[in-house]
Amino acid sequence: MRVRFEIKRYNPEVDKAPYFQSYDVELEEIDRVLDGLNEIRWRLDGTLAFRRSCEHGICGSDAMRINGRNRLACKTLIREVGDHVRVEPILGFPVLRDLIIDQDRFFRHYRSVLPYLINDDPPPARERLQSPKERARFDDTTKCILCAACTTACPSAWADESFVGPAAIVQAHRFIFDSRDQGAKERLARLSGRDGAWACRTIYNCTQACPRDIQVTRAIAEVKRAAILRGP
Ligand code: FES
């Protein structure tokens, strides 16, 4: 089938403003939007810029707005979006070029929640044990691939650049509820400020946007509750 791609282009070195450019590509219904973008870059227009790496929904690098919704291009089939595909960069961050956004702020917020295991006890001979029930407590938030689809769908994050954003809170949740971790107090102190979990207005855009079906809003609510019960 012939698919019309309308892609938002912007090269700050030469363009005064963003504009849409159209391309027609022959694709199968079971091809992905990423296949169409690759086809355009490889055969029609080598100047088109976008990120992708694993091409299988693991690395999180190809989140973009596809027909108005945040999605991973590598996980979106042509049959889901039809023969007219509008592709734009995800919102709320500076565009470096075409579909590539500047992720510095996103990863700065991510690092601020200490997204790694903190445990000052001497390491055991083999591993830090955990029951299946303890592991299940944070299973949902281990699925996050840091694609930024949730944070860039969040009106609170659009309005306030200091808001740490849903993805960073999901990452904090993954460790706060890990029975082997000892850093919850520090993380909850970070998330108890005005730019932390309380900046979330429970809009649910993040949950709808997550390509891994993580219950993002519920995770944020659990972090808010932990901040009240265990925080500073
Ligand atoms: S390219 Fe890795 S998630 Fe799509």
Residues whose N, C-alpha, C, O or C-beta is under 5 A from the ligand:
A	BS01	FES	R52 S53 C54 E55 H56 G57 I58 C59 G60 S61 D62 L72 C74
